């Protein structure tokens, strides 16, 4: 919320301007903190319709949330009060949507709510994982330490996701560009070639006939192809929104020959990192397993972790609960967890396991990137060669017959 104000300084001078805060009371407090005596304070009118429309398209990016946790941890370690820390972060945030949300959290905390409770009211931004860790830090009086762990965790999680996505961005972009260029050629260039060849009446190579047939199909039934493509994309997106669809996709991730090893290591790194962070934050083991299952990002692993939690509840060890799933939880992880449970050093061992699998993910992503580039060159080369041969061969045959 933005307010126009008129205030008097210590020297008696009148000062006017604008201040941004979560409420009228917060705005007055901010001005008084700057040694100003408030004379007049008025909330600015509603934003124009076009500004509100643009705000609908705004999103809070994972990177912004990661930076928020790191800055919040630094401010808490510097003994800045929660209200001041939230106000400072809100004022320096460029994303208006995120700015308003932080001001809302500040307003709730100012009203007497705990930071964890205020965060829990915005689950789309602050996941249950982070809320529970903050709540544990508040209960133990070690909130500044917990926030530091959360900041480290958020940065590692963001870096892991960024590396995996980055590895596939380049090949997807190149393939998409090739498909667009190829489609334009099939619709606009090939028909002109077809009319020229039909006038000459020459025998066409099989590759040219295939190209002409595909061009005629795309030109005559482009609307049908667009419906099929759009329907497929829409169907996949809808499937990811249903429990059954998500489970099928999660199972496929663990069965695709080339990628199943990469996805397994991503989930193991995520499990170790999240479980360790929760334990360090003071969350009980059963609750930590329950929260970890919801944030790991795969329904297959979620079900296994929930079953493991039930076994731990009746007295089994975590390692024995995971040992029945060697395809999902590798023997190395199970053995390391067993050692951690026997030596009462589960948190540091999980930290080493998480670091090991993160390094494995880095190595696999690097290797896949190196393999994808030559494969892309071969695929694109074959596609370009087919187009060139289909177009140039009949022209060459015409020239030879003259």
C-alpha positions as CSV (number, residue, x, y, z in Angstrom):
1,X,0.0,0.0,0.0
2,X,1.2,3.5,-0.9
3,X,0.5,6.7,1.1
4,X,0.9,10.4,0.4
5,X,2.1,12.1,3.5
6,X,2.9,15.6,4.9
7,X,5.1,15.7,7.9
8,X,7.2,18.1,10.0
9,X,10.9,17.6,10.7
10,X,12.7,18.3,14.0
11,X,13.7,21.7,12.6
12,X,10.1,22.6,12.0
13,X,10.3,22.3,8.2
14,X,7.3,20.8,6.3
15,X,8.1,17.7,4.1
16,X,5.9,15.9,1.7
17,X,6.3,12.6,-0.2
18,X,5.1,9.1,-0.6
19,X,5.7,6.0,1.7
20,X,5.0,2.4,1.1
21,X,3.9,0.1,3.9
22,X,1.6,-2.8,4.7
23,X,-1.0,-0.6,6.6
24,X,-1.7,2.9,7.7
25,X,-0.2,2.2,11.2
26,X,3.0,0.8,9.6
27,X,3.3,3.9,7.4
28,X,3.1,6.2,10.4
29,X,5.6,4.1,12.3
30,X,8.0,4.2,9.4
31,X,7.8,8.0,9.2
32,X,8.2,8.4,13.0
33,X,11.3,6.2,12.8
34,X,12.8,8.9,10.5
35,X,12.1,11.6,13.1
36,X,9.1,13.0,11.3
37,X,5.8,14.2,12.9
38,X,3.0,13.1,10.7
39,X,0.5,15.9,9.8
40,X,-1.4,14.3,7.0
41,X,-1.5,10.8,5.6
42,X,-3.7,9.6,2.7
43,X,-3.7,6.2,1.0
44,X,-3.3,6.5,-2.8
45,X,-6.2,5.6,-4.9
46,X,-6.6,2.2,-6.6
47,X,-4.2,1.3,-9.4
48,X,-5.4,1.9,-12.9
49,X,-7.1,-1.1,-14.6
50,X,-4.2,-1.6,-17.0
51,X,-1.7,-1.7,-14.1
52,X,-3.8,-4.3,-12.3
53,X,-4.1,-6.3,-15.5
54,X,-0.3,-6.4,-15.9
55,X,0.0,-7.5,-12.2
56,X,-2.1,-10.6,-13.0
57,X,0.7,-11.8,-15.3
58,X,3.4,-11.3,-12.7
59,X,4.9,-14.3,-11.0
60,X,7.2,-14.8,-8.0
61,X,10.2,-16.6,-9.3
62,X,12.1,-19.3,-7.3
63,X,15.2,-17.1,-7.5
64,X,13.4,-14.2,-5.8
65,X,12.3,-16.5,-3.0
66,X,15.8,-17.9,-2.6
67,X,17.2,-14.3,-2.4
68,X,14.5,-13.5,0.1
69,X,15.5,-16.3,2.5
70,X,19.2,-15.4,2.3
71,X,18.6,-11.7,3.0
72,X,16.2,-12.5,5.8
73,X,18.8,-14.8,7.4
74,X,21.4,-12.0,7.2
75,X,19.1,-9.4,8.7
76,X,18.1,-11.8,11.6
77,X,21.8,-12.6,12.3
78,X,22.4,-8.8,12.5
79,X,19.7,-8.7,15.3
80,X,17.3,-6.8,13.1
81,X,13.7,-7.2,14.4
82,X,11.3,-9.3,12.2
83,X,9.1,-6.3,11.4
84,X,12.1,-4.2,10.4
85,X,13.6,-7.0,8.4
86,X,10.3,-7.7,6.5
87,X,9.9,-4.0,5.8
88,X,13.4,-3.6,4.5
89,X,13.1,-6.6,2.2
90,X,9.7,-5.4,0.9
91,X,11.0,-1.9,0.1
92,X,13.9,-3.2,-1.9
93,X,12.0,-5.8,-3.8
94,X,11.3,-4.9,-7.5
95,X,8.5,-7.4,-8.1
96,X,5.4,-5.6,-7.0
97,X,3.5,-8.9,-6.4
98,X,6.2,-10.1,-4.1
99,X,6.5,-6.7,-2.5
100,X,2.8,-6.6,-1.6
101,X,3.0,-10.2,-0.2
102,X,5.9,-9.3,2.1
103,X,4.0,-6.3,3.3
104,X,1.1,-8.5,4.1
105,X,3.3,-10.9,6.1
106,X,4.7,-7.9,7.9
107,X,1.2,-6.7,8.7
108,X,0.2,-10.1,10.1
109,X,3.4,-10.2,12.3
110,X,2.6,-6.7,13.5
111,X,-0.8,-7.9,14.5
112,X,0.7,-10.5,16.8
113,X,1.0,-13.6,14.5
114,X,4.3,-15.6,14.4
115,X,6.4,-15.4,11.2
116,X,5.7,-19.1,10.5
117,X,1.9,-18.6,10.8
118,X,2.0,-15.6,8.6
119,X,4.0,-17.5,6.0
120,X,1.7,-20.5,6.2
121,X,-1.2,-18.3,4.9
122,X,0.6,-18.0,1.6
123,X,1.3,-21.7,0.7
124,X,1.8,-20.9,-3.0
125,X,5.0,-19.0,-2.1
126,X,6.1,-20.4,1.2
127,X,5.9,-24.2,1.0
128,X,5.0,-26.3,4.1
129,X,8.7,-27.4,4.2
130,X,9.9,-23.9,4.9
131,X,7.0,-23.0,7.2
132,X,7.6,-26.0,9.4
133,X,11.4,-25.3,9.7
134,X,10.7,-21.7,10.6
135,X,8.1,-22.9,13.2
136,X,10.7,-25.2,14.7
137,X,13.2,-22.4,14.9
138,X,10.7,-20.2,16.7
139,X,9.9,-22.9,19.2
140,X,13.6,-23.5,20.0
141,X,14.7,-19.9,20.0
142,X,17.2,-20.5,17.2
143,X,15.3,-18.8,14.3
144,X,18.4,-17.0,13.0
145,X,20.3,-20.3,12.7
146,X,17.3,-22.0,11.1
147,X,17.0,-19.3,8.6
148,X,20.7,-19.7,7.7
149,X,20.1,-23.4,7.1
150,X,17.0,-22.6,5.0
151,X,18.9,-20.0,2.9
152,X,21.7,-22.6,2.2
153,X,19.1,-25.2,1.4
154,X,17.1,-22.9,-0.9
155,X,20.3,-21.9,-2.8
156,X,21.4,-25.6,-3.3
157,X,17.9,-26.6,-4.4
158,X,17.7,-23.7,-6.9
159,X,21.2,-24.4,-8.3
160,X,20.3,-28.1,-8.8
161,X,17.1,-27.2,-10.6
162,X,18.8,-24.5,-12.7
163,X,21.5,-26.9,-13.8
164,X,19.1,-29.6,-14.9
165,X,16.8,-27.2,-16.8
166,X,19.8,-25.4,-18.3
167,X,21.0,-28.7,-19.8
168,X,17.8,-29.1,-21.8
169,X,17.1,-25.5,-22.8
170,X,19.6,-25.4,-25.7
171,X,18.5,-28.6,-27.5
172,X,14.8,-27.7,-27.0
173,X,15.4,-24.2,-28.4
174,X,17.3,-25.5,-31.5
175,X,14.8,-28.3,-32.2
176,X,11.9,-25.8,-31.9
177,X,13.6,-23.4,-34.3
178,X,14.2,-26.2,-36.8
179,X,10.6,-27.3,-36.6
180,X,9.4,-23.7,-37.2
181,X,11.7,-23.1,-40.2
182,X,10.8,-26.6,-41.6
183,X,7.1,-25.9,-41.3
184,X,7.4,-22.5,-43.1
185,X,9.4,-24.1,-45.9
186,X,6.8,-26.9,-46.3
187,X,3.9,-24.4,-46.5
188,X,5.5,-21.6,-48.6
189,X,8.6,-22.8,-50.4
190,X,7.8,-26.4,-51.4
191,X,4.4,-25.6,-53.1
192,X,6.2,-23.2,-55.5
193,X,8.7,-26.0,-56.3
194,X,5.9,-28.4,-56.9
195,X,4.2,-26.2,-59.4
196,X,7.5,-25.7,-61.3
197,X,8.2,-29.5,-61.4
198,X,4.7,-30.3,-62.5
199,X,5.0,-28.0,-65.5
200,X,8.2,-29.7,-66.6
201,X,6.7,-33.2,-66.2
202,X,9.9,-34.8,-65.0
203,X,10.1,-38.0,-62.9
204,X,10.6,-37.1,-59.3
205,X,12.8,-38.9,-56.8
206,X,11.0,-40.7,-53.9
207,X,12.3,-38.2,-51.3
208,X,10.8,-35.3,-53.3
209,X,7.5,-37.1,-53.6
210,X,7.5,-37.6,-49.8
211,X,8.3,-33.9,-49.3
212,X,5.6,-32.8,-51.7
213,X,3.0,-35.1,-50.1
214,X,3.8,-33.8,-46.6
215,X,3.6,-30.2,-47.9
216,X,0.2,-30.8,-49.4
217,X,-1.0,-32.4,-46.2
218,X,0.2,-29.5,-44.1
219,X,-1.2,-26.9,-46.4
220,X,-4.6,-28.6,-46.8
221,X,-5.1,-29.8,-43.2
222,X,-3.0,-27.3,-41.2
223,X,-6.0,-26.6,-39.0
224,X,-6.4,-30.3,-38.2
225,X,-2.7,-30.6,-37.3
226,X,-3.0,-27.5,-35.2
227,X,-6.0,-29.0,-33.3
228,X,-4.1,-32.3,-32.8
229,X,-1.0,-30.5,-31.6
230,X,-2.9,-28.1,-29.3
231,X,-5.1,-30.9,-28.0
232,X,-2.0,-33.0,-27.2
233,X,-0.4,-30.2,-25.3
234,X,-3.6,-29.4,-23.5
235,X,-4.1,-33.0,-22.6
236,X,-0.6,-33.4,-21.2
237,X,-1.0,-30.2,-19.1
238,X,-4.4,-31.4,-17.8
239,X,-2.9,-34.9,-17.1
240,X,-0.3,-33.3,-14.9
241,X,-3.0,-31.7,-12.8
242,X,-4.6,-35.0,-11.9
243,X,-3.3,-37.5,-9.4
244,X,-3.4,-40.4,-11.9
245,X,-1.7,-38.4,-14.6
246,X,1.0,-37.2,-12.3
247,X,1.7,-40.8,-11.2
248,X,2.0,-42.0,-14.8
249,X,4.5,-39.2,-15.6
250,X,6.4,-39.9,-12.4
251,X,6.7,-43.6,-13.2
252,X,7.8,-42.8,-16.8
253,X,10.6,-40.5,-15.4
254,X,12.0,-43.5,-13.6
255,X,11.7,-45.9,-16.6
256,X,13.0,-43.8,-19.5
257,X,16.4,-45.6,-20.4
258,X,18.6,-42.5,-20.7
259,X,17.1,-40.3,-18.1
260,X,16.0,-42.7,-15.3
261,X,19.4,-42.6,-13.6
262,X,19.5,-38.8,-13.7
263,X,16.0,-38.5,-12.2
264,X,16.8,-41.1,-9.5
265,X,19.9,-39.1,-8.4
266,X,17.9,-35.9,-8.4
267,X,15.3,-37.3,-6.1
268,X,17.9,-38.9,-3.8
269,X,19.8,-35.6,-3.6
270,X,16.5,-33.8,-2.8
271,X,15.5,-36.4,-0.2
272,X,18.8,-36.2,1.6
273,X,19.0,-32.4,1.5
274,X,15.4,-31.8,2.6
275,X,15.4,-34.5,5.3
276,X,18.7,-33.2,6.7
277,X,17.5,-29.6,6.8
278,X,14.3,-30.6,8.6
279,X,16.3,-32.6,11.2
280,X,18.8,-29.8,11.8
281,X,15.8,-27.4,12.2
282,X,14.6,-29.5,15.1
283,X,11.7,-31.3,13.3
284,X,10.9,-34.8,14.8
285,X,11.8,-37.7,12.5
286,X,8.3,-38.8,11.7
287,X,7.2,-35.3,10.8
288,X,10.4,-34.7,8.8
289,X,9.6,-37.8,6.8
290,X,6.1,-36.7,6.2
291,X,7.1,-33.2,5.0
292,X,10.0,-34.6,2.9
293,X,7.6,-36.9,1.0
294,X,5.4,-34.0,-0.1
295,X,8.3,-31.8,-1.4
296,X,10.4,-34.5,-3.1
297,X,8.5,-34.0,-6.4
298,X,7.7,-37.6,-7.4
299,X,4.6,-39.6,-6.3
300,X,6.5,-42.9,-6.4
301,X,9.0,-41.7,-3.9
302,X,6.3,-40.0,-1.9
303,X,4.5,-43.3,-1.4
304,X,7.7,-45.1,-0.4
305,X,8.6,-42.4,2.2
306,X,5.1,-42.5,3.6
307,X,5.4,-46.3,4.0
308,X,8.8,-45.9,5.6
309,X,7.3,-43.4,8.0
310,X,4.7,-45.9,9.1
311,X,7.4,-48.6,9.7
312,X,9.5,-46.1,11.7
313,X,6.4,-45.3,13.8
314,X,6.3,-49.0,14.9
315,X,10.0,-49.2,15.8
316,X,11.8,-50.0,12.5
317,X,14.9,-48.0,11.5
318,X,14.8,-45.7,8.5
319,X,17.5,-47.8,6.7
320,X,15.5,-51.0,7.1
321,X,12.4,-49.3,5.8
322,X,14.2,-48.1,2.7
323,X,16.1,-51.4,2.1
324,X,13.0,-53.0,0.5
325,X,13.2,-50.5,-2.4
326,X,16.7,-50.9,-3.8
327,X,15.6,-49.6,-7.3
328,X,14.5,-46.2,-5.8
329,X,16.8,-46.0,-2.8
330,X,20.3,-47.2,-3.6
331,X,22.2,-49.5,-1.3
332,X,24.8,-46.8,-0.8
333,X,22.2,-44.4,0.6
334,X,20.6,-47.1,2.8
335,X,23.9,-48.1,4.2
336,X,24.9,-44.5,5.0
337,X,21.6,-43.9,6.7
338,X,22.1,-47.1,8.8
339,X,25.5,-45.8,9.9
340,X,24.1,-42.4,10.8
341,X,21.3,-44.0,12.9
342,X,23.8,-46.3,14.7
343,X,26.3,-43.5,15.5
344,X,23.6,-40.8,16.2
345,X,25.1,-38.7,13.4
346,X,22.3,-38.8,10.9
347,X,22.4,-35.1,10.0
348,X,26.1,-34.8,8.9
349,X,25.9,-38.1,7.1
350,X,22.8,-37.0,5.2
351,X,24.7,-33.8,4.3
352,X,27.5,-35.9,2.8
353,X,25.0,-38.1,0.9
354,X,23.2,-35.0,-0.5
355,X,26.5,-33.5,-1.6
356,X,27.5,-36.8,-3.3
357,X,24.3,-37.1,-5.3
358,X,24.4,-33.4,-6.2
359,X,27.9,-34.0,-7.6
360,X,26.6,-37.0,-9.4
361,X,23.8,-35.0,-11.0
362,X,26.3,-32.3,-12.1
363,X,28.5,-35.0,-13.7
364,X,25.6,-36.7,-15.5
365,X,24.2,-33.3,-16.7
366,X,27.6,-32.4,-18.0
367,X,28.0,-35.8,-19.8
368,X,24.5,-35.6,-21.3
369,X,25.2,-32.1,-22.5
370,X,28.3,-33.2,-24.3
371,X,26.4,-36.1,-25.8
372,X,23.4,-34.1,-26.8
373,X,25.3,-31.6,-28.9
374,X,26.7,-34.2,-31.4
375,X,23.4,-36.0,-31.5
376,X,21.7,-32.7,-32.3
377,X,24.2,-32.0,-35.1
378,X,23.4,-35.5,-36.6
379,X,19.6,-35.0,-36.4
380,X,19.7,-31.5,-37.8
381,X,22.2,-32.6,-40.5
382,X,19.9,-35.4,-41.5
383,X,16.9,-33.1,-41.6
384,X,18.7,-30.4,-43.6
385,X,20.2,-33.1,-45.9
386,X,16.8,-34.5,-46.6
387,X,15.3,-31.1,-47.5
388,X,18.3,-30.2,-49.7
389,X,18.3,-33.5,-51.5
390,X,14.6,-33.4,-52.1
391,X,14.8,-29.9,-53.6
392,X,18.1,-30.0,-55.4
393,X,17.9,-33.5,-56.9
394,X,15.0,-32.8,-59.3
395,X,16.6,-29.5,-60.3
396,X,19.8,-31.3,-61.0
397,X,18.0,-33.9,-63.1
398,X,16.2,-31.2,-65.1
399,X,19.5,-29.5,-65.8
400,X,21.1,-32.8,-66.9
401,X,18.3,-33.5,-69.3
402,X,18.6,-30.2,-71.1
